[in-house]
Amino acid sequence: MEQSPAVVNDSGEPQRCVAVIDCGLAVGKAANAAAVMALTLGARHPGLVGDALVDATGMELPGLIPIGIPVLGAQKDELPRIRHKGIEAGVEVIAFPVQGQQTNDYAEFRRTLKEIETHRIEYLGIMLLGPKKKISRIVGKYSLLRQP
């Protein structure tokens, strides 16, 4: 079996990507939070997408991220701390505020968030990308997200 290609940063360090989701969310809302953050991360880092996949008949499928994205669960009140640790560690941090699931009007979402001080923002999820060791230090105590 072919080994997954490692995604490395400019220094040659292997990269890790994780999503940490509020473990109290319903499955659909948790999946939505992970998907929204993953789409944002992919847009910010298009090089994360692997080569196209080809099946036995020659049908080509779009490439996927070769390092995977574990979806971990944490208590909602731990998410700001995870975000802060990511910022301190200098890794890529994508945060999904709770207001993102309170409306489907992006302009309203932006207006609402503009009225909230950073330390008062509540999150549904945090996605981190960076050197494997740094990410592991931040999220090492969390396990895979389970249904509430």
LOVEX-500389 format. One record per atom (N, C-alpha, C): residue number from 1; residue in one letter; atom name; z negated, x negated, y. Coordinates in pm, 1 decimal, decimal comma. Atoms other than C-alpha are relative to their C-alpha. Example, Ala and Ser with C-alpha at 12.3 -4.5 7.8 and 13.67 -1.06 7.14 Angstrom:
2
<1; "A"; "N"; <0,0; -89,0; -119,0>> <1; "A"; "CA"; <-780,0; -1230,0; -450,0>> <1; "A"; "C"; <0,0; -90,0; 120,0>> <2; "S"; "N"; <6,0; 82,0; -119,0>> <2; "S"; "CA"; <-714,0; -1367,0; -106,0>> <2; "S"; "C"; <-73,0; 77,0; 109,0>> 
REM end
This chain:
148
<1; "M"; "N"; <0,0; -84,4; -118,1>> <1; "M"; "CA"; <0,0; 0,0; 0,0>> <1; "M"; "C"; <0,0; -89,2; 124,8>> <2; "E"; "N"; <-10,6; 76,9; -122,9>> <2; "E"; "CA"; <90,6; -127,8; 344,8>> <2; "E"; "C"; <-125,7; 18,1; 84,3>> <3; "Q"; "N"; <118,9; -1,9; -84,7>> <3; "Q"; "CA"; <-203,7; -218,1; 567,4>> <3; "Q"; "C"; <33,8; 62,0; 134,9>> <4; "S"; "N"; <-19,4; -54,2; -133,9>> <4; "S"; "CA"; <-243,4; -24,2; 893,5>> <4; "S"; "C"; <5,1; -114,2; 99,5>> <5; "P"; "N"; <-3,3; 106,1; -99,7>> <5; "P"; "CA"; <-139,0; -240,8; 1185,5>> <5; "P"; "C"; <-121,6; 10,7; 91,3>> <6; "A"; "N"; <115,3; -0,1; -89,4>> <6; "A"; "CA"; <-435,5; -341,9; 1397,0>> <6; "A"; "C"; <48,7; 15,5; 143,2>> <7; "V"; "N"; <-25,6; -9,1; -142,6>> <7; "V"; "CA"; <-432,7; -240,2; 1758,1>> <7; "V"; "C"; <-96,1; -98,4; 63,8>> <8; "V"; "N"; <82,2; 103,0; -62,0>> <8; "V"; "CA"; <-557,3; -533,2; 1964,0>> <8; "V"; "C"; <18,4; 4,7; 151,4>> <9; "N"; "N"; <-12,1; 7,1; -145,8>> <9; "N"; "CA"; <-628,1; -584,9; 2332,2>> <9; "N"; "C"; <68,4; -130,1; 39,0>> <10; "D"; "N"; <-68,2; 119,9; -49,0>> <10; "D"; "CA"; <-483,1; -863,5; 2549,3>> <10; "D"; "C"; <-65,9; -128,5; -49,2>> <11; "S"; "N"; <72,7; 117,5; 50,1>> <11; "S"; "CA"; <-750,3; -1101,0; 2413,9>> <11; "S"; "C"; <9,7; -13,3; -151,4>> <12; "G"; "N"; <-15,1; 4,0; 144,0>> <12; "G"; "CA"; <-652,1; -1028,3; 2053,9>> <12; "G"; "C"; <-112,8; 64,4; -78,0>> <13; "E"; "N"; <111,1; -66,9; 67,0>> <13; "E"; "CA"; <-968,5; -829,1; 1979,8>> <13; "E"; "C"; <45,9; 133,1; -58,8>> <14; "P"; "N"; <-33,0; -131,0; 56,9>> <14; "P"; "CA"; <-929,9; -534,4; 1739,5>> <14; "P"; "C"; <-63,4; 111,2; 83,5>> <15; "Q"; "N"; <45,9; -113,2; -80,7>> <15; "Q"; "CA"; <-965,2; -203,3; 1922,5>> <15; "Q"; "C"; <-50,9; 113,4; -89,0>> <16; "R"; "N"; <51,0; -117,9; 68,4>> <16; "R"; "CA"; <-1156,7; 106,7; 1820,6>> <16; "R"; "C"; <5,9; 116,0; 98,3>> <17; "C"; "N"; <-5,2; -121,3; -79,4>> <17; "C"; "CA"; <-1113,3; 459,6; 1946,1>> <17; "C"; "C"; <-86,5; 104,5; -69,0>> <18; "V"; "N"; <83,8; -105,7; 55,8>> <18; "V"; "CA"; <-1372,5; 734,2; 1895,5>> <18; "V"; "C"; <-10,1; 114,7; 98,8>> <19; "A"; "N"; <34,4; -116,5; -81,2>> <19; "A"; "CA"; <-1437,6; 1083,7; 2021,3>> <19; "A"; "C"; <-141,5; 38,7; -39,7>> <20; "V"; "N"; <135,4; -47,7; 25,8>> <20; "V"; "CA"; <-1798,4; 1197,0; 2054,1>> <20; "V"; "C"; <-9,2; 137,1; 64,8>> <21; "I"; "N"; <-5,6; -140,0; -42,6>> <21; "I"; "CA"; <-1827,0; 1574,1; 2078,7>> <21; "I"; "C"; <-138,9; 63,2; -9,3>> <22; "D"; "N"; <123,1; -78,7; 4,3>> <22; "D"; "CA"; <-2118,0; 1807,3; 2155,7>> <22; "D"; "C"; <-9,1; 68,5; -136,4>> <23; "C"; "N"; <10,2; -52,0; 136,8>> <23; "C"; "CA"; <-2236,5; 1890,4; 1803,2>> <23; "C"; "C"; <-38,5; 148,2; -4,9>> <24; "G"; "N"; <31,6; -141,7; -3,9>> <24; "G"; "CA"; <-2338,8; 2239,8; 1915,9>> <24; "G"; "C"; <119,7; 89,0; 25,9>> <25; "L"; "N"; <-119,4; -79,5; -29,2>> <25; "L"; "CA"; <-1983,0; 2349,0; 1994,6>> <25; "L"; "C"; <54,4; 66,7; -125,5>> <26; "A"; "N"; <-73,3; -65,2; 108,8>> <26; "A"; "CA"; <-1796,7; 2598,6; 1777,6>> <26; "A"; "C"; <119,8; -88,1; -36,4>> <27; "V"; "N"; <-106,4; 86,1; 51,4>> <27; "V"; "CA"; <-1523,4; 2435,7; 1567,7>> <27; "V"; "C"; <123,6; 0,4; 90,4>> <28; "G"; "N"; <-120,0; -7,2; -84,0>> <28; "G"; "CA"; <-1234,1; 2559,7; 1783,3>> <28; "G"; "C"; <-17,8; -69,1; 133,4>> <29; "K"; "N"; <26,1; 64,8; -128,9>> <29; "K"; "CA"; <-1394,4; 2442,6; 2106,5>> <29; "K"; "C"; <-13,5; -151,3; -15,9>> <30; "A"; "N"; <12,0; 143,6; 26,3>> <30; "A"; "CA"; <-1479,9; 2104,1; 1953,6>> <30; "A"; "C"; <138,8; -60,8; -22,0>> <31; "A"; "N"; <-136,3; 48,3; 24,7>> <31; "A"; "CA"; <-1121,1; 2063,8; 1830,1>> <31; "A"; "C"; <78,4; -6,3; 130,6>> <32; "N"; "N"; <-67,4; -1,4; -129,3>> <32; "N"; "CA"; <-992,0; 2158,4; 2175,4>> <32; "N"; "C"; <-43,4; -118,8; 84,6>> <33; "A"; "N"; <49,7; 112,4; -80,0>> <33; "A"; "CA"; <-1214,5; 1901,4; 2346,9>> <33; "A"; "C"; <57,7; -131,8; -50,3>> <34; "A"; "N"; <-54,4; 124,3; 56,7>> <34; "A"; "CA"; <-1101,7; 1625,7; 2108,1>> <34; "A"; "C"; <149,2; -11,9; 29,6>> <35; "A"; "N"; <-144,4; 2,4; -23,4>> <35; "A"; "CA"; <-735,1; 1721,4; 2147,9>> <35; "A"; "C"; <32,3; -30,3; 146,2>> <36; "V"; "N"; <-25,3; 22,2; -142,9>> <36; "V"; "CA"; <-749,6; 1730,6; 2528,6>> <36; "V"; "C"; <-24,5; -147,1; 35,7>> <37; "M"; "N"; <30,1; 140,3; -31,1>> <37; "M"; "CA"; <-914,8; 1388,6; 2546,7>> <37; "M"; "C"; <101,5; -93,6; -65,6>> <38; "A"; "N"; <-97,6; 84,7; 69,0>> <38; "A"; "CA"; <-673,7; 1240,7; 2288,8>> <38; "A"; "C"; <135,0; 0,6; 72,3>> <39; "L"; "N"; <-125,3; -7,4; -73,5>> <39; "L"; "CA"; <-372,7; 1364,5; 2484,2>> <39; "L"; "C"; <-8,0; -84,7; 127,4>> <40; "T"; "N"; <19,1; 80,1; -121,1>> <40; "T"; "CA"; <-512,4; 1207,7; 2801,5>> <40; "T"; "C"; <1,5; -148,8; -33,3>> <41; "L"; "N"; <3,2; 140,9; 39,9>> <41; "L"; "CA"; <-584,6; 879,9; 2623,0>> <41; "L"; "C"; <139,9; -48,7; -36,1>> <42; "G"; "N"; <-135,6; 37,1; 38,0>> <42; "G"; "CA"; <-233,7; 875,1; 2473,9>> <42; "G"; "C"; <91,6; -18,8; 119,5>> <43; "A"; "N"; <-81,2; 13,7; -121,0>> <43; "A"; "CA"; <-78,8; 926,6; 2816,2>> <43; "A"; "C"; <-36,2; -127,5; 76,0>> <44; "R"; "N"; <46,1; 120,7; -69,6>> <44; "R"; "CA"; <-288,5; 643,0; 2959,4>> <44; "R"; "C"; <32,6; -128,0; -76,9>> <45; "H"; "N"; <-24,9; 117,0; 85,0>> <45; "H"; "CA"; <-216,1; 411,1; 2663,7>> <45; "H"; "C"; <109,2; 31,1; -101,8>> <46; "P"; "N"; <-106,9; -35,7; 93,5>> <46; "P"; "CA"; <125,5; 491,2; 2512,4>> <46; "P"; "C"; <20,7; -102,9; -111,1>> <47; "G"; "N"; <-12,8; 103,4; 102,3>> <47; "G"; "CA"; <113,2; 162,0; 2319,4>> <47; "G"; "C"; <-88,0; 24,1; -122,1>> <48; "L"; "N"; <85,9; -33,1; 114,6>> <48; "L"; "CA"; <-150,0; 316,2; 2090,9>> <48; "L"; "C"; <76,8; 70,8; -111,0>> <49; "V"; "N"; <-76,7; -74,1; 99,5>> <49; "V"; "CA"; <117,8; 517,8; 1913,7>> <49; "V"; "C"; <75,3; -98,1; -88,7>> <50; "G"; "N"; <-65,9; 87,8; 96,5>> <50; "G"; "CA"; <242,7; 348,2; 1598,2>> <50; "G"; "C"; <147,9; 30,7; -13,3>> <51; "D"; "N"; <-142,4; -19,6; 27,1>> <51; "D"; "CA"; <600,0; 318,0; 1478,1>> <51; "D"; "C"; <22,7; 135,1; -67,5>> <52; "A"; "N"; <-36,7; -127,0; 63,5>> <52; "A"; "CA"; <781,4; 628,3; 1357,9>> <52; "A"; "C"; <-29,4; -7,0; -150,2>> <53; "L"; "N"; <23,2; -12,7; 143,4>> <53; "L"; "CA"; <696,9; 747,8; 1008,2>> <53; "L"; "C"; <126,6; 56,1; -62,6>> <54; "V"; "N"; <-121,1; -46,2; 66,6>> <54; "V"; "CA"; <981,3; 802,8; 762,1>> <54; "V"; "C"; <-37,6; 43,7; -141,3>> <55; "D"; "N"; <32,5; -47,4; 135,3>> <55; "D"; "CA"; <952,0; 1016,7; 447,8>> <55; "D"; "C"; <107,8; -44,3; -99,4>> <56; "A"; "N"; <-88,0; 44,9; 108,4>> <56; "A"; "CA"; <1131,1; 965,3; 114,4>> <56; "A"; "C"; <144,2; 47,1; 17,8>> <57; "T"; "N"; <-136,4; -49,0; -21,2>> <57; "T"; "CA"; <1434,5; 1167,0; 229,9>> <57; "T"; "C"; <63,3; -58,8; 126,3>> <58; "G"; "N"; <-52,1; 60,6; -121,4>> <58; "G"; "CA"; <1475,2; 962,6; 546,7>> <58; "G"; "C"; <-34,3; 77,4; 126,1>> <59; "M"; "N"; <40,8; -80,1; -117,2>> <59; "M"; "CA"; <1327,9; 1230,2; 775,1>> <59; "M"; "C"; <-101,4; -80,8; 79,9>> <60; "E"; "N"; <88,8; 76,6; -87,0>> <60; "E"; "CA"; <1163,8; 1059,6; 1071,4>> <60; "E"; "C"; <-99,5; 92,6; 67,3>> <61; "L"; "N"; <108,4; -71,6; -66,4>> <61; "L"; "CA"; <831,0; 1181,5; 1203,2>> <61; "L"; "C"; <-52,9; -88,7; 112,4>> <62; "P"; "N"; <55,2; 83,2; -107,4>> <62; "P"; "CA"; <673,7; 1068,9; 1531,4>> <62; "P"; "C"; <-115,6; -86,7; -50,9>> <63; "G"; "N"; <110,0; 88,5; 35,7>> <63; "G"; "CA"; <436,3; 774,6; 1500,7>> <63; "G"; "C"; <-133,3; 56,9; 44,6>> <64; "L"; "N"; <136,9; -41,5; -31,5>> <64; "L"; "CA"; <61,6; 831,9; 1507,9>> <64; "L"; "C"; <-81,5; -123,8; 33,5>> <65; "I"; "N"; <87,2; 112,8; -31,3>> <65; "I"; "CA"; <-225,7; 614,8; 1623,4>> <65; "I"; "C"; <-43,5; -66,1; -131,7>> <66; "P"; "N"; <28,4; 65,0; 128,2>> <66; "P"; "CA"; <-268,1; 355,1; 1345,8>> <66; "P"; "C"; <-146,9; -32,8; -24,6>> <67; "I"; "N"; <141,2; 33,0; 19,6>> <67; "I"; "CA"; <-640,5; 296,1; 1404,9>> <67; "I"; "C"; <-85,4; 124,0; -21,6>> <68; "G"; "N"; <76,2; -122,5; 19,8>> <68; "G"; "CA"; <-743,0; 660,4; 1372,2>> <68; "G"; "C"; <-95,6; 27,4; 115,1>> <69; "I"; "N"; <96,9; -39,1; -102,5>> <69; "I"; "CA"; <-990,7; 846,2; 1587,7>> <69; "I"; "C"; <-112,2; 77,3; -69,0>> <70; "P"; "N"; <112,0; -74,2; 56,7>> <70; "P"; "CA"; <-1322,1; 930,1; 1421,1>> <70; "P"; "C"; <-55,1; 97,0; 105,1>> <71; "V"; "N"; <59,0; -99,5; -88,8>> <71; "V"; "CA"; <-1468,9; 1245,7; 1572,9>> <71; "V"; "C"; <-146,9; 11,9; -40,0>> <72; "L"; "N"; <143,1; 5,1; 25,7>> <72; "L"; "CA"; <-1844,7; 1201,1; 1594,3>> <72; "L"; "C"; <-71,5; 112,3; 73,5>> <73; "G"; "N"; <80,0; -103,9; -64,4>> <73; "G"; "CA"; <-2114,1; 1449,9; 1688,4>> <73; "G"; "C"; <-123,5; -58,5; 65,0>> <74; "A"; "N"; <122,4; 40,6; -70,9>> <74; "A"; "CA"; <-2395,6; 1405,3; 1939,6>> <74; "A"; "C"; <-55,7; 123,1; 70,7>> <75; "Q"; "N"; <60,2; -106,5; -80,2>> <75; "Q"; "CA"; <-2639,2; 1629,0; 2119,4>> <75; "Q"; "C"; <61,8; -4,3; 140,2>> <76; "K"; "N"; <-64,4; -10,7; -130,9>> <76; "K"; "CA"; <-2494,4; 1753,5; 2449,0>> <76; "K"; "C"; <-67,1; -89,5; 105,1>> <77; "D"; "N"; <69,1; 78,5; -101,9>> <77; "D"; "CA"; <-2763,6; 1576,8; 2652,8>> <77; "D"; "C"; <17,2; -151,3; -17,9>> <78; "E"; "N"; <-26,0; 142,3; 22,4>> <78; "E"; "CA"; <-2662,6; 1239,2; 2500,0>> <78; "E"; "C"; <136,4; -42,4; 54,9>> <79; "L"; "N"; <-136,3; 33,8; -41,7>> <79; "L"; "CA"; <-2301,7; 1258,0; 2621,0>> <79; "L"; "C"; <7,1; -74,0; 133,6>> <80; "P"; "N"; <-5,4; 80,0; -124,0>> <80; "P"; "CA"; <-2366,3; 1143,2; 2981,4>> <80; "P"; "C"; <-43,2; -145,5; -22,5>> <81; "R"; "N"; <47,5; 135,1; 30,6>> <81; "R"; "CA"; <-2553,2; 841,6; 2840,8>> <81; "R"; "C"; <109,6; -81,2; -70,7>> <82; "I"; "N"; <-110,7; 66,7; 69,0>> <82; "I"; "CA"; <-2261,3; 758,6; 2609,1>> <82; "I"; "C"; <108,3; -37,9; 100,9>> <83; "R"; "N"; <-98,7; 27,5; -105,2>> <83; "R"; "CA"; <-2023,6; 784,1; 2904,7>> <83; "R"; "C"; <-44,0; -119,7; 83,3>> <84; "H"; "N"; <53,1; 107,7; -83,6>> <84; "H"; "CA"; <-2246,2; 558,5; 3114,6>> <84; "H"; "C"; <4,4; -134,7; -73,3>> <85; "K"; "N"; <-3,5; 124,5; 78,2>> <85; "K"; "CA"; <-2276,6; 298,7; 2836,3>> <85; "K"; "C"; <143,4; -51,8; -12,5>> <86; "G"; "N"; <-140,4; 40,1; 6,7>> <86; "G"; "CA"; <-1896,9; 297,9; 2800,1>> <86; "G"; "C"; <46,6; -64,2; 128,8>> <87; "I"; "N"; <-37,2; 55,5; -130,9>> <87; "I"; "CA"; <-1850,4; 239,4; 3170,6>> <87; "I"; "C"; <-63,3; -137,6; 18,5>> <88; "E"; "N"; <69,1; 129,3; -11,3>> <88; "E"; "CA"; <-2112,5; -39,3; 3167,1>> <88; "E"; "C"; <65,6; -106,9; -86,9>> <89; "A"; "N"; <-61,9; 95,0; 93,1>> <89; "A"; "CA"; <-1936,7; -200,9; 2868,5>> <89; "A"; "C"; <142,3; -35,5; 39,7>> <90; "G"; "N"; <-135,2; 29,2; -46,3>> <90; "G"; "CA"; <-1602,8; -194,8; 3052,0>> <90; "G"; "C"; <109,5; 49,8; -92,1>> <91; "V"; "N"; <-101,2; -57,2; 88,6>> <91; "V"; "CA"; <-1422,2; 16,9; 2792,5>> <91; "V"; "C"; <61,8; 123,1; 65,7>> <92; "E"; "N"; <-65,9; -121,6; -50,5>> <92; "E"; "CA"; <-1182,5; 304,3; 2855,1>> <92; "E"; "C"; <-87,5; 120,1; -35,0>> <93; "V"; "N"; <83,0; -118,5; 19,9>> <93; "V"; "CA"; <-1379,6; 627,7; 2898,1>> <93; "V"; "C"; <76,8; 122,3; 48,0>> <94; "I"; "N"; <-57,5; -128,9; -35,9>> <94; "I"; "CA"; <-1227,6; 975,0; 2892,0>> <94; "I"; "C"; <-111,9; 101,7; -19,2>> <95; "A"; "N"; <108,2; -98,1; 6,9>> <95; "A"; "CA"; <-1481,2; 1248,4; 2970,3>> <95; "A"; "C"; <56,4; 140,0; 18,2>> <96; "F"; "N"; <-44,7; -138,7; -9,4>> <96; "F"; "CA"; <-1435,5; 1622,2; 2922,3>> <96; "F"; "C"; <-116,6; 86,7; 45,1>> <97; "P"; "N"; <107,8; -83,2; -52,0>> <97; "P"; "CA"; <-1664,5; 1828,2; 3149,7>> <97; "P"; "C"; <4,6; 143,0; -55,8>> <98; "V"; "N"; <8,1; -136,1; 54,5>> <98; "V"; "CA"; <-1783,6; 2172,3; 3034,5>> <98; "V"; "C"; <90,4; 96,7; 76,1>> <99; "Q"; "N"; <-83,6; -89,8; -80,0>> <99; "Q"; "CA"; <-1588,3; 2333,1; 3318,3>> <99; "Q"; "C"; <142,7; 7,6; -51,9>> <100; "G"; "N"; <-134,4; 1,1; 56,3>> <100; "G"; "CA"; <-1270,4; 2241,1; 3132,1>> <100; "G"; "C"; <25,8; 113,4; -97,3>> <101; "Q"; "N"; <-16,9; -114,2; 90,3>> <101; "Q"; "CA"; <-1333,4; 2526,8; 2889,1>> <101; "Q"; "C"; <-47,4; 131,1; 63,2>> <102; "Q"; "N"; <43,9; -121,1; -68,8>> <102; "Q"; "CA"; <-1450,0; 2776,3; 3151,2>> <102; "Q"; "C"; <112,9; 68,7; 75,5>> <103; "T"; "N"; <-115,5; -58,5; -66,7>> <103; "T"; "CA"; <-1105,9; 2839,0; 3297,9>> <103; "T"; "C"; <126,5; -60,4; -60,7>> <104; "N"; "N"; <-127,8; 58,7; 38,9>> <104; "N"; "CA"; <-740,1; 2790,6; 3211,5>> <104; "N"; "C"; <84,9; -28,8; 124,1>> <105; "D"; "N"; <-63,6; 30,6; -127,3>> <105; "D"; "CA"; <-655,8; 2733,3; 3579,0>> <105; "D"; "C"; <-44,6; -140,9; 41,7>> <106; "Y"; "N"; <36,5; 139,3; -25,1>> <106; "Y"; "CA"; <-646,5; 2356,2; 3633,4>> <106; "Y"; "C"; <-43,8; -22,5; 144,8>> <107; "A"; "N"; <39,1; 14,6; -140,9>> <107; "A"; "CA"; <-666,8; 2388,0; 4012,2>> <107; "A"; "C"; <-144,0; 48,1; 19,3>> <108; "E"; "N"; <137,9; -50,6; -8,4>> <108; "E"; "CA"; <-984,3; 2595,5; 3975,8>> <108; "E"; "C"; <-96,8; -99,7; -64,3>> <109; "F"; "N"; <79,8; 102,0; 68,5>> <109; "F"; "CA"; <-1122,6; 2338,9; 3729,7>> <109; "F"; "C"; <-27,4; -116,0; 95,4>> <110; "R"; "N"; <15,3; 112,2; -93,2>> <110; "R"; "CA"; <-1062,1; 2062,0; 3984,7>> <110; "R"; "C"; <-90,9; 37,1; 116,9>> <111; "R"; "N"; <84,2; -44,2; -112,4>> <111; "R"; "CA"; <-1218,5; 2265,2; 4269,4>> <111; "R"; "C"; <-146,5; 7,6; -42,1>> <112; "T"; "N"; <137,1; -15,4; 49,4>> <112; "T"; "CA"; <-1526,7; 2344,2; 4060,7>> <112; "T"; "C"; <-65,4; -135,7; -19,3>> <113; "L"; "N"; <56,2; 131,8; 27,7>> <113; "L"; "CA"; <-1577,7; 1985,9; 3952,9>> <113; "L"; "C"; <-28,7; -76,3; 129,2>> <114; "K"; "N"; <17,1; 70,0; -128,2>> <114; "K"; "CA"; <-1540,9; 1859,6; 4310,6>> <114; "K"; "C"; <-132,8; 36,6; 66,8>> <115; "E"; "N"; <126,3; -46,0; -59,5>> <115; "E"; "CA"; <-1858,9; 2053,4; 4396,7>> <115; "E"; "C"; <-122,8; -48,0; -77,3>> <116; "I"; "N"; <111,6; 43,3; 85,3>> <116; "I"; "CA"; <-2074,1; 1884,4; 4128,1>> <116; "I"; "C"; <-17,6; -151,0; 12,2>> <117; "E"; "N"; <29,2; 142,5; -7,8>> <117; "E"; "CA"; <-2241,7; 1548,2; 4176,4>> <117; "E"; "C"; <10,4; -61,4; -139,7>> <118; "T"; "N"; <-24,4; 68,0; 126,9>> <118; "T"; "CA"; <-2162,9; 1293,6; 3904,2>> <118; "T"; "C"; <-116,9; 12,9; -96,5>> <119; "H"; "N"; <116,6; -2,1; 90,0>> <119; "H"; "CA"; <-2517,6; 1285,2; 3764,3>> <119; "H"; "C"; <-34,9; 140,7; -49,6>> <120; "R"; "N"; <26,3; -138,1; 43,2>> <120; "R"; "CA"; <-2515,0; 1666,3; 3727,0>> <120; "R"; "C"; <108,8; 56,4; -92,0>> <121; "I"; "N"; <-109,4; -47,7; 84,4>> <121; "I"; "CA"; <-2190,5; 1693,4; 3527,6>> <121; "I"; "C"; <-45,7; 4,3; -145,6>> <122; "E"; "N"; <25,8; -14,5; 143,2>> <122; "E"; "CA"; <-2233,9; 1822,9; 3173,0>> <122; "E"; "C"; <133,6; -17,2; -72,0>> <123; "Y"; "N"; <-122,2; 31,5; 72,9>> <123; "Y"; "CA"; <-1983,6; 1715,0; 2909,3>> <123; "Y"; "C"; <4,0; 69,1; -135,1>> <124; "L"; "N"; <-23,9; -50,0; 135,3>> <124; "L"; "CA"; <-1832,7; 1861,7; 2594,3>> <124; "L"; "C"; <36,1; -115,7; -91,9>> <125; "G"; "N"; <-40,7; 113,6; 81,4>> <125; "G"; "CA"; <-1700,3; 1526,7; 2478,7>> <125; "G"; "C"; <29,0; -122,2; 84,0>> <126; "I"; "N"; <-31,5; 129,5; -59,4>> <126; "I"; "CA"; <-1648,3; 1161,0; 2554,7>> <126; "I"; "C"; <88,8; -72,9; -99,7>> <127; "M"; "N"; <-85,8; 81,9; 85,5>> <127; "M"; "CA"; <-1366,6; 946,1; 2416,9>> <127; "M"; "C"; <-6,6; -142,7; 52,4>> <128; "L"; "N"; <9,6; 140,6; -35,8>> <128; "L"; "CA"; <-1396,8; 568,8; 2413,9>> <128; "L"; "C"; <107,8; -80,1; -70,7>> <129; "L"; "N"; <-96,3; 93,9; 57,2>> <129; "L"; "CA"; <-1138,2; 296,7; 2354,9>> <129; "L"; "C"; <-35,3; -137,6; 52,1>> <130; "G"; "N"; <30,1; 135,2; -42,1>> <130; "G"; "CA"; <-1215,8; -70,1; 2357,3>> <130; "G"; "C"; <-21,8; -90,0; -119,9>> <131; "P"; "N"; <26,4; 91,5; 109,8>> <131; "P"; "CA"; <-1311,4; -373,5; 2153,5>> <131; "P"; "C"; <-93,6; 63,5; -103,4>> <132; "K"; "N"; <71,2; -63,6; 111,0>> <132; "K"; "CA"; <-1440,4; -264,1; 1814,6>> <132; "K"; "C"; <-151,5; -22,3; 7,2>> <133; "K"; "N"; <143,2; 30,4; -4,3>> <133; "K"; "CA"; <-1776,9; -440,2; 1853,8>> <133; "K"; "C"; <-70,7; 75,6; 111,8>> <134; "K"; "N"; <61,2; -71,1; -112,3>> <134; "K"; "CA"; <-1847,3; -287,1; 2195,4>> <134; "K"; "C"; <-13,4; 149,1; -30,5>> <135; "I"; "N"; <2,6; -143,5; 31,1>> <135; "I"; "CA"; <-1756,8; 63,8; 2081,0>> <135; "I"; "C"; <-103,8; 28,3; -108,4>> <136; "S"; "N"; <96,3; -20,1; 109,0>> <136; "S"; "CA"; <-1961,3; 28,4; 1762,8>> <136; "S"; "C"; <-143,4; -6,4; 50,0>> <137; "R"; "N"; <135,6; 7,8; -57,1>> <137; "R"; "CA"; <-2268,4; -73,9; 1964,7>> <137; "R"; "C"; <-36,9; 129,0; 73,1>> <138; "I"; "N"; <27,0; -122,0; -76,4>> <138; "I"; "CA"; <-2234,8; 240,5; 2175,4>> <138; "I"; "C"; <-17,8; 120,6; -91,7>> <139; "V"; "N"; <-1,6; -122,9; 81,4>> <139; "V"; "CA"; <-2168,6; 495,2; 1898,4>> <139; "V"; "C"; <-50,2; -18,6; -143,3>> <140; "G"; "N"; <38,4; 31,3; 137,2>> <140; "G"; "CA"; <-2309,0; 326,4; 1586,9>> <140; "G"; "C"; <-99,1; 95,6; -64,1>> <141; "K"; "N"; <101,4; -88,7; 58,4>> <141; "K"; "CA"; <-2592,7; 575,3; 1542,1>> <141; "K"; "C"; <50,8; 141,7; -27,1>> <142; "Y"; "N"; <-52,0; -135,8; 16,4>> <142; "Y"; "CA"; <-2369,2; 883,8; 1542,5>> <142; "Y"; "C"; <82,4; 12,1; -127,5>> <143; "S"; "N"; <-77,9; -24,1; 121,0>> <143; "S"; "CA"; <-2210,9; 1038,6; 1234,2>> <143; "S"; "C"; <111,6; 98,4; 31,3>> <144; "L"; "N"; <-112,5; -92,6; -18,7>> <144; "L"; "CA"; <-1902,0; 1251,4; 1186,4>> <144; "L"; "C"; <-49,3; 137,8; 42,0>> <145; "L"; "N"; <32,7; -134,1; -49,3>> <145; "L"; "CA"; <-1906,0; 1586,6; 1362,5>> <145; "L"; "C"; <-1,3; 98,0; -116,5>> <146; "R"; "N"; <14,2; -104,6; 102,1>> <146; "R"; "CA"; <-2022,1; 1871,4; 1138,0>> <146; "R"; "C"; <-5,7; 134,7; 69,3>> <147; "Q"; "N"; <10,7; -134,5; -56,1>> <147; "Q"; "CA"; <-2008,9; 2244,9; 1189,6>> <147; "Q"; "C"; <-145,1; 28,8; 37,7>> <148; "P"; "N"; <138,4; -30,1; -41,5>> <148; "P"; "CA"; <-2312,8; 2368,6; 1384,8>> <148; "P"; "C"; <-65,7; 104,2; -91,3>> 
REM end
